[in-house]
């Protein structure tokens, strides 16, 4: 997260994100942490030494790194739309929202709020990987972008990832001589 934040600042992308008040932004895991106000690694778990960095300040959350990594499947419900999301968390950073202004994005199956929405509703963040695998939630977010751009909303569309992967594999196989590639690889051993 620290090196990603540094890259965003040095490349000018951080300023571009901050200045794009006319377009929604969504951060997942480290992206959520970067969008927050500060990142604190007291134990040096990510950087090898204790470190603190100011985030982009687009979400009212602080991240504090822990020595214990969270790795778990999660089920969440998007508060405004009621759409369910299944995914997973894998992180060392714990999120501490400013409870005076932070709005949670999801409710967890245990009832604990998760994620954050900025006070103006433009910036969203979550620790949930796979959040856009939910057809309904993905549609909610895309319809927000459509609304910002003056485009009519669309109904949810199913996205079958497996068939898309199979289609891509078939396309590659139809344009390559896979046998020659495999024989060449065997010679390289």
ZIDAQUI-V376559 format. One record per residue. RES is the residue in one letter. PSI is psi in whole degrees, -180 to 180 (none if undefined). Layout:
RES	PSI
RES	PSI
This chain:
X	-42
X	-46
X	-35
X	-42
X	-43
X	-43
X	-45
X	-41
X	-46
X	-30
X	-13
X	-6
X	-32
X	-48
X	-38
X	-43
X	-45
X	-38
X	-9
X	61
X	-10
X	7
X	137
X	148
X	140
X	125
X	134
X	128
X	-108
X	-30
X	-42
X	-46
X	-42
X	-36
X	-14
X	-171
X	-36
X	157
X	124
X	123
X	77
X	-27
X	-4
X	27
X	-30
X	-36
X	-10
X	-8
X	155
X	137
X	152
X	142
X	146
X	133
X	-170
X	-12
X	21
X	-15
X	140
X	63
X	151
X	142
X	133
X	124
X	147
X	163
X	-20
X	123
X	136
X	126
X	111
X	149
X	150
X	153
X	129
X	160
X	124
X	123
X	-56
X	-39
X	-19
X	7
X	136
X	149
X	131
X	137
X	-149
X	157
X	139
X	98
X	160
X	-18
X	130
X	138
X	131
X	101
X	152
X	102
X	-14
X	-28
X	-14
X	139
X	124
X	149
X	-40
X	162
X	136
X	166
X	-23
X	7
X	-3
X	130
X	148
X	150
X	-176
X	147
X	134
X	158
X	-32
X	-2
X	2
X	-34
X	129
X	148
X	149
X	157
X	-2
X	110
X	143
X	10
X	-34
X	4
X	-19
X	116
X	-44
X	-46
X	-43
X	-42
X	-41
X	-48
X	-45
X	-35
X	-27
X	-44
X	-43
X	-44
X	-46
X	-33
X	4
X	25
X	138
X	148
X	160
X	154
X	161
X	143
X	134
X	142
X	113
X	97
X	-44
X	-44
X	-32
X	-39
X	-45
X	-42
X	-44
X	-42
X	-43
X	-41
X	-45
X	-47
X	-35
X	-17
X	-1
X	153
X	87
X	-37
X	-45
X	-41
X	-45
X	-40
X	-40
X	-41
X	-38
X	-35
X	-28
X	-9
X	none
